[in-house]
Amino acid sequence: MDLLSMPRLGQTMDVGVIVARHVDAGAPFAAGDLLYTVETEKVETDVEAKTDGRMLRWLAADGEEVAVGAPVAVLAHAGDPTDDASVDRFLSGDAPSSVPESAPAPPASDLPPPPSSPAPTAASGRVRAVPKARAIAREHGIDLSTIVVGGDRPITVPDVEAHIARLAAPPVPPTPAQPVSRPVAPVVPVPAAPPAAAPLPDAPAGGPEPIRLDGNRRAMVASMSTSWSTIPHFTEMIEVDVSSLQRERAHYDGPGKAPTVTAYLIREFAAACRAVPMLHAGLVEGGMIERDQVDMAVAVDTDQGLVAPVMRGADRLHVVEIGEQLRDLAERARARRLQISDVEGGHVALSNLGAYGVQAGTPIIPPRQTAMLFAGSVVERPVVVDGEIVVRPMMWLSLTCDHRLIDGATAAKALQVLRTSFEGTGA
């Protein structure tokens, strides 16, 4: 027998929600068969069987949230017993199991330093703990988010007591360094981890029952909290004349319909990233990395909220190709047919809400990205051109950047590239 566990399907995935189970308990399945569908990080992903087997018992129901690595079902292989009693013994640990058992807690003097991974949280973002454990932690001034437990379970009293013992244990003296006969490079200090986002408040007593967040909304809560608490944002704005863009679209004579305004925005923003490489550089441990192509996340409005699939190598595509890929990504996003790989790995992001009449905005940069361009609506208004008042179609562009990598002058250069492209021959 084996346990089927929740796989990690994305870089930032911590939990998944079982959307549908496709194999009944007791039924056989073959390698490649669809076992269940999991919702996470704004997409639904099908999980297939890697080998032949039989589904003995589901441990998670439809709609249930399961932590990465937590058991989802019990499977049987050829020759394994399939009766309920054998499954019960397997789950209780009386039968051989492929899942390692938890080790006993070490004495206080031997306790290892706490891992860097956070304590398990509920969908609301509040650390999960039994009431007595929460009370003890409060008495000792302990932040529950600093206590790490194995698996997807709430923090218990022994967890808090072990953490208190660890804090009270005398520090282990460092081993004296051995002298060396050659110069040693100085150690560069690693910046401290950014502060975690403040926990969400409890639901008021006697009030309405909280509505459970779906996968898309949970992903937004997590990513926006992470971004706002770790990335120093700043935004610069510029107004551009899009007369040239409108003329190009009006005189389009290529295959199919003319590319949308969003397609042209992708083209020009990607070109600006190429002209100002720092705009799509990456900040990593130990420094920064330069990228040889522009992978751009593009916000798409769906029934489940905004989803941002990534267009790979946008700077290498013709505007017609951009339009075709944009239609494909948008259709799959609205049909919930995106894969995890479709929404990960963006370098920069674009949001165009001009169709809603919004003229300007200050977007939040998605985690692991360095800049986001927001495009407002096109509005005809009077402007001064060559000393004369004329009416022109104008659009505001807002560029929000990560100030750890991009300074104000660099952002201004990128906006100037965008203005030149739109108002010159680039659009």
C-alpha positions as CSV (number, residue, x, y, z in Angstrom):
1,M,0.0,0.0,0.0
2,D,1.0,3.6,-0.5
3,L,-0.3,7.0,0.4
4,L,-1.1,9.4,-2.4
5,S,0.1,12.8,-1.2
6,M,-0.7,16.3,-2.4
7,P,2.1,17.2,-4.9
8,R,3.8,20.6,-5.0
9,L,2.6,21.8,-8.4
10,G,4.1,25.3,-8.2
11,Q,6.9,27.3,-6.7
12,T,4.7,29.1,-4.2
13,M,2.1,26.3,-3.6
14,D,1.5,25.5,0.0
15,V,-2.0,24.0,-0.2
16,G,-4.3,22.7,-2.8
17,V,-8.1,22.2,-2.9
18,I,-9.6,18.9,-4.2
19,V,-12.0,20.1,-6.9
20,A,-13.0,16.7,-8.2
21,R,-12.2,13.0,-7.6
22,H,-12.2,10.9,-10.7
23,V,-11.7,7.4,-9.4
24,D,-14.2,5.8,-7.0
25,A,-12.9,4.0,-3.8
26,G,-12.3,0.4,-4.7
27,A,-11.9,1.0,-8.4
28,P,-8.7,0.1,-10.3
29,F,-6.8,2.6,-12.4
30,A,-3.9,2.5,-14.9
31,A,-0.8,4.6,-15.3
32,G,-1.9,7.9,-16.9
33,D,-5.5,7.7,-15.7
34,L,-6.8,10.9,-14.2
35,L,-7.1,10.5,-10.4
36,Y,-8.2,14.0,-9.2
37,T,-8.2,17.7,-10.0
38,V,-6.6,20.2,-7.6
39,E,-7.2,23.9,-7.6
40,T,-4.2,26.1,-6.5
41,E,-2.7,29.5,-7.4
42,K,-5.6,30.5,-9.7
43,V,-5.5,27.4,-11.9
44,E,-6.9,23.9,-11.8
45,T,-4.5,21.0,-12.5
46,D,-5.3,17.3,-13.2
47,V,-3.2,14.8,-11.3
48,E,-2.6,11.5,-13.1
49,A,-1.6,8.1,-11.8
50,K,2.1,7.2,-12.3
51,T,1.6,3.4,-12.0
52,D,-1.3,0.9,-12.2
53,G,-3.1,0.4,-8.9
54,R,-6.4,0.4,-7.0
55,M,-8.0,3.3,-5.1
56,L,-8.7,1.9,-1.6
57,R,-9.8,4.9,0.3
58,W,-10.0,8.7,-0.2
59,L,-8.7,10.7,2.7
60,A,-9.8,14.1,1.3
61,A,-13.2,15.1,0.1
62,D,-14.2,17.4,-2.8
63,G,-13.7,21.0,-1.7
64,E,-11.3,20.1,1.0
65,E,-8.0,22.0,1.4
66,V,-5.0,19.8,1.7
67,A,-1.4,20.9,2.5
68,V,1.4,20.0,0.2
69,G,2.8,16.6,1.3
70,A,-0.4,15.7,3.3
71,P,-2.1,12.4,2.3
72,V,-5.0,12.5,-0.1
73,A,-5.8,8.8,-0.6
74,V,-4.6,5.2,0.1
75,L,-3.6,3.2,-3.0
76,A,-3.0,-0.6,-3.4
77,H,-0.6,-2.3,-5.8
78,A,-0.7,-5.8,-7.2
79,G,-0.7,-8.3,-4.3
80,D,-1.6,-5.8,-1.6
81,P,-4.6,-6.5,0.7
82,T,-7.6,-4.4,-0.1
83,D,-10.0,-5.0,2.9
84,D,-10.9,-2.1,5.2
85,A,-9.2,-3.7,8.2
86,S,-5.8,-3.7,6.3
87,V,-6.3,-0.1,5.3
88,D,-7.0,0.8,9.0
89,R,-3.9,-1.0,10.1
90,F,-1.9,0.8,7.4
91,L,-3.1,4.2,8.5
92,S,-2.6,3.5,12.2
93,G,1.0,2.5,11.6
94,D,0.6,-1.2,12.4
95,A,1.4,-2.2,8.8
96,P,4.5,-1.3,6.8
97,S,4.2,2.2,5.4
98,S,6.0,4.3,2.8
99,V,5.5,7.4,5.0
100,P,8.2,7.9,7.7
101,E,7.0,8.1,11.2
102,S,7.6,11.2,13.3
103,A,10.7,11.1,15.5
104,P,10.3,11.7,19.3
105,A,11.0,15.2,20.5
106,P,14.6,15.6,21.6
107,P,15.5,17.0,25.1
108,A,15.7,20.8,25.4
109,S,19.5,20.9,25.4
110,D,19.6,19.0,22.1
111,L,16.7,20.9,20.3
112,P,17.8,22.0,16.8
113,P,17.2,25.6,15.7
114,P,13.8,26.1,14.3
115,P,13.3,25.7,10.5
116,S,12.8,28.7,8.4
117,S,9.4,27.6,7.0
118,P,6.3,29.2,8.5
119,A,3.8,27.6,10.8
120,P,0.6,26.3,9.2
121,T,-2.1,28.9,8.7
122,A,-5.7,28.8,8.0
123,A,-7.2,30.2,4.8
124,S,-7.6,33.5,6.7
125,G,-3.9,33.8,7.2
126,R,-4.1,33.2,11.0
127,V,-1.7,30.7,12.4
128,R,-3.6,27.5,13.4
129,A,-3.2,26.5,17.1
130,V,-5.3,24.9,19.8
131,P,-6.7,27.4,22.3
132,K,-4.5,26.3,25.2
133,A,-1.4,26.5,23.1
134,R,-2.4,30.0,21.9
135,A,-2.9,31.0,25.5
136,I,0.5,29.7,26.7
137,A,2.2,31.4,23.7
138,R,0.5,34.7,24.6
139,E,1.6,34.4,28.3
140,H,5.3,34.0,27.2
141,G,5.1,36.6,24.5
142,I,5.8,34.1,21.7
143,D,4.7,34.8,18.1
144,L,3.0,31.6,16.9
145,S,4.3,32.2,13.4
146,T,7.8,31.4,14.6
147,I,6.8,27.9,15.7
148,V,7.2,25.2,13.0
149,V,5.4,21.9,13.1
150,G,5.5,19.0,10.7
151,G,2.5,18.4,8.5
152,D,-0.7,20.3,8.1
153,R,-1.9,20.3,11.8
154,P,-2.5,23.0,14.4
155,I,0.2,24.0,16.9
156,T,-0.3,22.1,20.2
157,V,0.8,22.6,23.8
158,P,3.9,20.4,23.4
159,D,5.0,22.4,20.4
160,V,4.8,25.6,22.4
161,E,6.6,24.0,25.4
162,A,9.3,22.7,23.2
163,H,9.8,26.1,21.6
164,I,10.0,27.7,25.1
165,A,12.6,25.1,26.1
166,R,14.6,25.9,22.9
167,L,14.6,29.6,23.7
168,A,15.7,28.9,27.3
169,A,18.5,26.5,26.4
170,P,22.0,28.0,26.7
171,P,23.6,28.7,23.3
172,V,26.1,26.2,22.0
173,P,29.5,27.8,22.0
174,P,30.9,28.1,18.5
175,T,33.8,25.8,17.5
176,P,37.0,27.9,17.3
177,A,38.1,28.5,13.7
178,Q,41.4,26.9,12.7
179,P,44.0,29.4,11.5
180,V,44.7,29.4,7.8
181,S,47.8,30.4,5.9
182,R,46.0,32.2,3.1
183,P,43.8,35.3,3.1
184,V,40.1,34.6,3.6
185,A,37.5,36.6,1.7
186,P,35.2,38.6,4.0
187,V,31.8,37.2,4.6
188,V,29.0,39.3,3.0
189,P,26.1,39.5,5.4
190,V,22.8,38.2,4.1
191,P,19.9,40.6,4.6
192,A,17.4,39.5,7.3
193,A,14.2,37.9,6.2
194,P,11.5,40.5,5.6
195,P,8.8,40.8,8.2
196,A,5.7,38.6,7.7
197,A,2.4,40.2,7.0
198,A,0.3,40.9,10.0
199,P,-2.2,38.1,10.8
200,L,-5.8,38.6,9.9
201,P,-8.2,39.3,12.8
202,D,-10.6,36.7,14.0
203,A,-14.2,36.7,12.8
204,P,-16.3,38.7,15.4
205,A,-18.1,36.5,17.9
206,G,-21.8,36.1,17.0
207,G,-21.3,37.5,13.6
208,P,-21.9,35.9,10.2
209,E,-19.9,32.8,9.4
210,P,-16.8,33.6,7.2
211,I,-17.2,32.7,3.5
212,R,-14.4,30.4,2.5
213,L,-12.1,31.9,-0.1
214,D,-11.6,30.0,-3.3
215,G,-8.2,29.2,-4.7
216,N,-8.0,32.3,-6.8
217,R,-8.8,34.6,-3.9
218,R,-6.5,32.8,-1.5
219,A,-3.7,33.1,-4.0
220,M,-4.3,36.8,-4.4
221,V,-4.3,37.3,-0.6
222,A,-1.0,35.4,-0.2
223,S,0.8,37.0,-3.2
224,M,-0.3,40.6,-2.5
225,S,0.5,40.3,1.2
226,T,4.0,38.9,0.3
227,S,4.6,41.6,-2.4
228,W,3.5,44.5,-0.3
229,S,5.5,43.4,2.8
230,T,8.7,42.6,0.8
231,I,9.0,44.9,-2.2
232,P,9.6,48.6,-1.8
233,H,7.2,50.0,-4.5
234,F,7.3,53.4,-6.3
235,T,5.3,54.5,-9.2
236,E,5.9,57.0,-12.0
237,M,3.4,58.2,-14.5
238,I,3.5,59.6,-18.0
239,E,0.8,60.7,-20.5
240,V,1.2,59.6,-24.1
241,D,-0.5,60.5,-27.4
242,V,-1.8,57.3,-29.0
243,S,-2.8,58.9,-32.4
244,S,-0.1,56.8,-34.1
245,L,-1.3,53.6,-32.5
246,Q,-4.9,54.3,-33.6
247,R,-3.8,55.0,-37.2
248,E,-1.8,51.7,-37.3
249,R,-4.8,49.7,-36.0
250,A,-7.1,51.5,-38.4
251,H,-4.9,50.7,-41.4
252,Y,-4.1,47.1,-40.4
253,D,-4.2,44.8,-43.4
254,G,-2.8,41.6,-42.0
255,P,-4.5,38.3,-41.3
256,G,-7.6,38.4,-39.1
257,K,-8.7,41.3,-37.0
258,A,-6.3,44.1,-36.0
259,P,-4.4,43.4,-32.8
260,T,-5.9,44.9,-29.7
261,V,-4.5,47.8,-27.8
262,T,-3.3,45.4,-25.2
263,A,-1.2,43.6,-27.8
264,Y,0.5,46.8,-28.8
265,L,1.1,47.6,-25.1
266,I,2.8,44.3,-24.7
267,R,5.0,45.0,-27.7
268,E,6.0,48.4,-26.6
269,F,6.5,47.5,-22.9
270,A,8.7,44.5,-24.0
271,A,10.7,46.8,-26.2
272,A,11.2,49.2,-23.3
273,C,12.5,46.3,-21.2
274,R,15.0,45.5,-23.9
275,A,16.1,49.1,-24.1
276,V,16.3,49.4,-20.3
277,P,17.5,45.9,-19.2
278,M,17.3,46.7,-15.5
279,L,13.6,46.9,-15.9
280,H,13.3,43.1,-16.2
281,A,16.4,42.0,-14.2
282,G,16.0,39.5,-11.4
283,L,16.9,40.0,-7.7
284,V,18.3,36.7,-6.3
285,E,20.3,35.6,-3.3
286,G,23.8,37.1,-3.7
287,G,23.0,39.6,-6.4
288,M,21.0,40.2,-9.6
289,I,20.6,38.3,-12.8
290,E,20.2,39.7,-16.3
291,R,17.7,38.1,-18.6
292,D,18.0,37.4,-22.3
293,Q,14.2,37.6,-23.0
294,V,11.2,39.3,-21.6
295,D,8.6,37.0,-20.1
296,M,5.5,39.2,-19.4
297,A,2.6,38.4,-17.1
298,V,-0.6,39.9,-18.6
299,A,-3.7,40.4,-16.4
300,V,-6.8,38.7,-17.7
301,D,-10.3,39.3,-16.2
302,T,-12.2,36.1,-15.6
303,D,-15.3,35.0,-13.6
304,Q,-12.9,33.9,-10.9
305,G,-11.1,37.3,-10.8
306,L,-7.9,38.5,-12.4
307,V,-5.4,35.8,-13.6
308,A,-2.0,36.7,-15.1
309,P,-0.7,34.1,-17.6
310,V,2.8,34.7,-18.8
311,M,3.7,35.4,-22.4
312,R,7.2,34.0,-23.0
313,G,9.7,36.0,-25.0
314,A,7.3,38.8,-25.7
315,D,10.1,41.0,-27.0
316,R,10.8,38.5,-29.8
317,L,7.2,38.4,-31.1
318,H,5.5,40.3,-33.9
319,V,2.5,42.2,-32.7
320,V,0.3,39.8,-34.7
321,E,1.9,36.8,-32.9
322,I,1.4,38.7,-29.6
323,G,-2.3,39.1,-30.4
324,E,-2.7,35.4,-31.2
325,Q,-1.0,34.3,-28.0
326,L,-2.9,36.8,-26.0
327,R,-6.2,35.4,-27.3
328,D,-5.1,31.8,-26.5
329,L,-4.0,32.7,-23.0
330,A,-7.2,34.7,-22.3
331,E,-9.5,31.9,-23.6
332,R,-7.7,29.3,-21.5
333,A,-7.7,31.5,-18.5
334,R,-11.5,32.0,-18.7
335,A,-12.1,28.3,-19.3
336,R,-9.9,27.5,-16.3
337,R,-7.5,25.4,-18.6
338,L,-4.3,27.1,-17.6
339,Q,-1.5,25.0,-16.2
340,I,0.8,26.1,-13.3
341,S,3.6,26.6,-15.9
342,D,1.4,29.2,-17.6
343,V,1.3,31.5,-14.6
344,E,4.8,31.2,-13.2
345,G,8.1,32.8,-14.1
346,G,7.0,36.2,-15.2
347,H,9.7,39.0,-15.2
348,V,7.3,42.0,-15.5
349,A,3.6,42.4,-15.6
350,L,1.0,44.4,-17.6
351,S,-2.5,45.5,-16.6
352,N,-4.8,47.3,-19.0
353,L,-8.1,48.4,-17.4
354,G,-8.8,51.1,-20.0
355,A,-11.9,49.3,-21.1
356,Y,-13.4,50.1,-17.7
357,G,-12.8,53.8,-18.0
358,V,-10.0,53.8,-15.4
359,Q,-7.5,56.5,-16.3
360,A,-4.6,55.8,-14.0
361,G,-3.6,53.4,-11.2
362,T,-0.7,52.3,-8.9
363,P,-0.5,48.6,-9.3
364,I,1.2,46.1,-6.9
365,I,4.1,44.2,-8.4
366,P,3.5,40.4,-8.3
367,P,6.1,38.5,-6.2
368,R,9.4,37.6,-8.0
369,Q,8.8,40.3,-10.6
370,T,10.5,43.7,-10.8
371,A,8.0,46.1,-12.6
372,M,4.4,46.4,-13.6
373,L,2.9,48.7,-16.2
374,F,-0.7,49.9,-15.8
375,A,-2.5,51.4,-18.9
376,G,-5.5,53.6,-18.5
377,S,-8.3,54.5,-20.8
378,V,-7.9,56.5,-24.0
379,V,-9.5,59.9,-23.6
380,E,-9.8,62.6,-26.3
381,R,-8.9,65.9,-24.8
382,P,-7.3,69.2,-25.8
383,V,-3.5,69.4,-25.7
384,V,-1.0,71.9,-26.9
385,V,1.0,70.8,-30.0
386,D,3.4,73.2,-31.7
387,G,1.8,76.1,-30.0
388,E,-1.7,75.2,-31.0
389,I,-4.6,73.6,-29.1
390,V,-5.7,70.4,-30.7
391,V,-7.7,67.4,-29.6
392,R,-5.7,64.2,-29.3
393,P,-6.4,60.7,-27.9
394,M,-4.4,60.5,-24.7
395,M,-3.5,57.6,-22.4
396,W,-1.9,57.5,-19.0
397,L,0.8,54.9,-18.3
398,S,1.8,54.1,-14.7
399,L,5.0,52.2,-14.1
400,T,5.5,50.6,-10.7
401,C,8.9,49.3,-9.9
402,D,10.9,47.4,-7.2
403,H,13.1,50.1,-5.7
404,R,15.7,47.6,-4.7
405,L,16.7,47.2,-8.3
406,I,15.2,50.1,-10.2
407,D,15.8,53.8,-9.3
408,G,13.7,56.8,-10.3
409,A,15.9,57.8,-13.2
410,T,15.8,54.2,-14.7
411,A,12.0,54.1,-14.5
412,A,11.9,57.6,-16.1
413,K,14.1,56.4,-19.0
414,A,11.7,53.4,-19.6
415,L,8.7,55.7,-19.7
416,Q,10.5,58.0,-22.2
417,V,11.1,54.9,-24.4
418,L,7.4,54.1,-24.2
419,R,6.4,57.7,-25.1
420,T,8.8,57.8,-28.0
421,S,7.5,54.4,-29.3
422,F,3.8,55.4,-29.1
423,E,4.2,59.0,-30.4
424,G,6.9,58.2,-33.0
425,T,7.2,55.5,-35.6
426,G,7.2,52.6,-33.1
427,A,3.4,52.3,-32.8
